[in-house]
Amino acid sequence: MSNEATAPARPILFLTDADVRALSDLPAAIQAVRAAYSTAVDEKRNPGRIFADSGREWMRVMPSVPSSGRLFGAKSINGSFADGLRVSYLISLFDKETADLVALVDGNSVTGLRTAATSAVGAATIAPDRPLMVGVIGSGFEAQSHTTALSLVTRFASVRVFSPTPGNREAFAERFTAELGVPVTAVDSAQAATEGADLILCAARSRDESPTVKSEWVSAHATIVSIGSTTPAQRELPADLIARASLIVADGFDEVVHGSGDMLAARAAGVDVEANTASLNDVLRGTRAVQRDRGIRIYKSTGSGLQDIVVAEALVDLARERGIGIELPVGIVTTRK
């Protein structure tokens, strides 16, 4: 067996978080995610999350070899409780042909970008094609990025937003009234934001991990985007609301069905969540039909390495075009075996 070392074909590119924010392009990210999920997605290419946990330090690795694109790699989420909770994110990208390390990307802002982009792709498969009354729960970064992303794939008639801090929801309403060109109103309860809404965005964590909406607030044919229950401990939607759903579209079937606290609670309450859930891949490829005007339709996301890698590749391509980023003076050895 040969261990001949080869030099990388070109310098390794490092993108800082500031670089990522300067390069962030929601339409391009949406296009990359849609392309990735429109081709076959299998577990061998996308095996889900790998955890290492000492109780004080922990690491979550999300690898992916996308069917689309030229690169593959992984995002690692690295945390420590030594001084409160501190977390860092790193995406490493490799060339499919040579296995050379191509880029290292700070994954902090990539995570928000890919989540919003994937939610937009998911919402576009289940939301009606007409002007929609939108209800938003939350006013922070995720609520803002998702509102922008959803406005690119659906038509808004009006928006109502609730978050616990009056100043934050008022600022959200002022910003998006100007940006969207439709009335955006700050309201004083989650119920006021969701009742009668055609499209509901749930983008706020409850402090006690209880659901942030109630089933009785949700109309019979509403579309819901739920992004805040990504681990078994987290809750966002109540079990009785999930039971009412005619279809749940998941960015990753197994991760959502077996890794979301909402779905685990619904199963414990007797809901057949597997029968009611389809993968985003199946919906985009047409193997699962969707009635976009009938029944409650839910998009649920736990995130995946596939999303991180295809969006990071798009950022690297754009960085090369614009001359943004740092070319590292050193690299790692690639050997021929």
C-alpha angles and dihedrals in degrees: 000000000000122000095189109160120222129198118238114261093235138005118286112254120223118199118196123209089259089054091051092050091049091050098041110130116173097194090052091047091049090050092050093049093046091051092049094051094042091067127062113296115195136176094244090061093038110029098172129238126338116204133202116181133174095175090252102043125033140178130197116193122195111190128186140176100194120208088224127059136025100271139067133183146113144273117226121201109200123192140178132188093195091106106018109296117320120178134186131185127210129180119197119195127198133190113253093216101045105017087230117152104252105175147358115211130190099239098201099098093026088067093059093042096051093043092054092043093051092046088053091052091048095046091050089061096055108025121097118254097241138081107297136208103228129205119195125195107198135024104211132101097296093046091049097046092045094048089054093045094047091050088061094059104030136040118248122210095176141338134219118192132193131185127153096251111071094207092054095050091045090052090049091051093049094048097047096042085062096041101042100036092225131099112279114188129191111222131191101235142035088238092058090050097050107035109104094002119144093202123031122192114198106197107145130089116225114230093233096036092248118141115281095213134039126227094235091061093059120087123231097258104033127140115223129196110199119185104151105081104070100140133046091257097052124091132192110142124045121240093243090057092051088050090057094053118113090199138006116199113202127196086218118015100209096038093052098040095045103025107042117090090215093058094043090052091047092051090049087053091055101263115145094226095169093059092049098047130085128180120248086237092058092048094049092046091050098243091119118047121222128204100206096191102043133072130353110306120194130194111202125188135190095166130241143216089245090066092047095049099047093045092045090051090053089051092050092050090051092046091054090050093050099037093242124148137039122285105218117230091218136043142178128272119260111199131200110230 
